[in-house]
Amino acid sequence: MTDNKKDTQANITVEVVYGLPEKQKLIKLEVAVGTTAYQAVVQSGILHSFPEIDLPNSKMGIFSQVLGTKGLPEPDAYQMQERDRVEIYRPLIADPKEVRRRRAEEAKLKKQQGA
C-alpha cells in the first residue's frame, strides 16, 4: 500500500486579476492550501502578460480590501481562501490630496482676480 498524501493534498480555486484601461486579465487557478496572495500571483503567470508590474512594490487586495491595511496581513503573509480574488493595483498617477490642494489654490486665485 502506498502513501497518497502528496496526491491528495488539498487545493483551492482562486483568481488573480490585473487591469489597464485598454486591457484586463483574470486568471483562475488552483493553488495548495496555505498559498499566500503573493505566491498565487507568481503562480498565475500574470507577469507574462503584464511585465511592467513591479510585483515586490505593488499593492494587492482581496475583493477591494487592501492587504497590509486595516489589520489584514501583507500579501506575502495572507493565506488564500477558497474563491478569493487577488487584485493587483496600479500605482496612482497623481496624489489625490495634491490634486485637491492645487484646485483649491486655483479657485482662490480666480476669486481674487474676479474681485
C-alpha positions in Angstrom: 0.0 0.0 0.0 1.4 3.4 -1.0 1.1 6.7 0.9 -1.1 9.0 -1.2 -0.7 12.2 1.0 1.1 14.0 -1.9 -1.6 13.0 -4.4 -4.5 14.2 -2.1 -3.0 17.5 -1.0 -5.9 19.9 -0.7 -6.1 22.6 -3.4 -8.3 25.6 -3.6 -9.5 27.6 -6.5 -8.6 31.3 -6.6 -8.4 34.2 -9.1 -5.7 36.8 -9.9 -6.7 40.0 -11.7 -5.0 43.0 -13.1 -6.2 45.6 -15.5 -5.2 48.6 -17.5 -7.7 50.9 -19.2 -7.3 49.0 -22.5 -6.5 45.5 -21.3 -7.7 43.4 -18.3 -6.9 39.8 -17.4 -8.5 37.4 -14.9 -6.7 34.1 -14.3 -8.4 31.3 -12.4 -6.0 28.7 -10.9 -5.8 26.1 -8.3 -3.2 26.5 -5.5 -2.3 24.5 -2.5 -3.9 25.4 0.8 -1.6 27.8 2.6 -0.5 29.6 -0.6 -0.1 33.3 0.0 -1.5 36.1 -2.1 1.9 36.9 -3.4 2.7 33.3 -4.3 -0.7 33.0 -6.1 0.2 36.0 -8.3 3.5 34.5 -9.2 2.0 31.1 -9.9 -0.7 32.6 -12.1 1.8 33.7 -14.7 0.1 37.1 -15.0 3.5 38.8 -15.1 4.0 37.2 -18.6 1.0 39.3 -19.8 2.0 42.4 -17.8 5.8 42.5 -17.5 5.5 46.2 -16.3 4.1 45.1 -12.9 6.6 45.8 -10.2 5.4 42.9 -8.0 7.5 43.5 -4.9 6.2 47.1 -4.7 2.7 46.6 -5.9 -0.3 46.9 -3.6 -2.6 44.0 -3.6 -6.0 43.3 -2.2 -8.7 40.7 -1.8 -12.0 41.9 -3.1 -11.1 45.6 -2.7 -9.7 45.1 0.8 -6.0 46.3 0.6 -3.6 43.8 2.1 -1.3 45.2 4.7 -4.0 47.7 5.9 -6.9 47.6 8.4 -5.4 44.7 10.3 -5.0 42.5 7.1 -1.7 40.7 6.6 0.7 41.7 3.9 0.4 39.9 0.5 3.3 37.6 1.4 1.6 36.6 4.6 -2.1 36.5 3.7 -3.1 32.8 3.1 -5.6 32.5 0.3 -9.1 31.1 0.9 -11.3 29.2 -1.5 -12.6 31.6 -4.2 -10.5 34.5 -3.1 -9.6 37.0 -5.8 -6.2 38.7 -5.6 -6.3 42.2 -7.2 -3.0 43.8 -8.2 -3.4 47.6 -8.0 -1.6 50.1 -10.3 0.3 53.0 -8.7 -1.6 56.3 -8.6 -0.7 58.7 -11.3 -1.3 61.7 -9.0 -1.7 62.0 -5.3 -5.4 62.9 -4.7 -4.5 65.2 -1.8 -2.1 67.2 -4.0 -4.8 67.5 -6.8 -7.3 68.9 -4.3 -4.8 71.3 -2.9 -4.0 72.6 -6.4 -7.7 73.0 -7.3 -8.2 75.0 -4.1 -5.3 77.3 -4.9 -6.6 77.8 -8.4 -10.1 78.6 -7.1 -8.7 81.1 -4.6 -6.7 82.8 -7.4 -9.7 83.1 -9.6 -11.8 84.5 -6.8 -9.1 87.1 -6.1 -8.8 88.1 -9.7 -12.5 88.4 -10.1 -12.9 90.6 -7.0 
